[in-house]
């Protein structure tokens, strides 16, 4: 998991914030973005998805996650960046 996403997930897991969106919504969006990144075949496709990913990670603060959702977010983060790194080759 990228350090930024991991830090935000850990802060969010502490339950900060008064009315955060459900963790499942963030997880669903992260899965969709990871799937889209893995479908890309060139950097032109992946670059805007990276921007979307960065915006999503900024929304994590204050969201409460279950331990299972934290694990799932870590997997999606790894998947996203593994697929993105293949675009560089």
Secondary structure by P-SEA (a helix, b strand, c coil): ccaaaaaaaaaaaaccccccccaaaaaaaaaaaaaaaaaccccccaaaaaaaaaaaaaacccbbbcaaaaaaaaaaaaaaaaaaaaaac
